[in-house]
Amino acid sequence: MSRPIAITIGWRAKSLPIVAERDAALDALILKAHARDDRAALVTLYTQAADLAKDMDAECFFLTYAHIFALELDHASQAQLRARLVAYGRE
């Protein structure tokens, strides 16, 4: 059963939720990667979540997290993730 993940941003959180429908297996993998502090996996998993996002705001939310972890690791995908964020005006 796929559960929606409600993500809220800023002080208007109660009136402007961002909902991303994701695979329950992907959610579980993200939680496990956080528990293990596996940042390389988090880059990949948040990128996958961005690829599955239903709208630009949700996609950019996940891309931001992927990019943050990529920067921390000097991960090879950091330039590609940044380019995606820049394309949406979200740098």
N, C-alpha and C positions, 0 to 999 in steps of 0.2 A: 504494500500500500504506500503510495507516494504522498508525503505530507508537504504542504506548502511551508516554506520558511519565510516568516515575516521579518523584514529588515526595515528599520526605521532610522531616519537621518535627521539630526538637528532638533530644534525646539518645536517644530511643527509635526513631530513624530505621530501624534495621535490623529492628525487629520490627513497625513500624506504617507501611508505605508507603501513600501515597495515590496511586492510579493514575487518571489522567484520559485517557480515550480521546478523541483529537481528530483532526480532519482534518489530513493531512500538509500541505495547502496553508496552513492556518491556522498551523501550526507554522512553516512557511517565512516567512510574512508577519511573524510575531512576531520571528523572528530577524533579518530584514531591517530591521524598524523599530528594533530595538535597535542594529544596526550603524550605522544612520543617526542614531541618537539622536532619532528621531521620536516624541516623547512623546504628541502628539495621536493619532497612529495607535495607539500602545500602549494608550491609554485605550479606544479602540474595540475593538481586537483582544482585549485581556484581558476586556473585557465580553462579547464574543462567546464566548470560551472559557468564561466563567462560565455563560453561557446554555446551552452544550452539555454542561456537566459532568454526570456521572452520579450524583453524590451531593453532599450539603451541604458536606462538608469541602473537596472540590475546588472547588465553586462559590465558597465563601468565600475560598479561596486566590487564585483569579483575580480576584475582586472586590476583594480587598485591594490587589493590584498595580494594578488599574485605578484604584482610589481614590487611591492614593499618587501616581500620575502626574497624575490630575485635580487633586489639591491643589497639586501643583507648578506647574501651568499656570493655576490658577484656572479650570478647565474648567467649562462649563455643567452637566455631568453629575455633579459632585461631590456634590451634595445627594441625588440619586437613588441613587448608589452607596452613600453613607453609610447611607441609609434601608434599603437591602437588607441591609447588614451588621448594622445595629441589629436588624432583624427576626429575624436568626439569633443575636442575642446576641453578635456578633463585633466590636463597635465597639472 
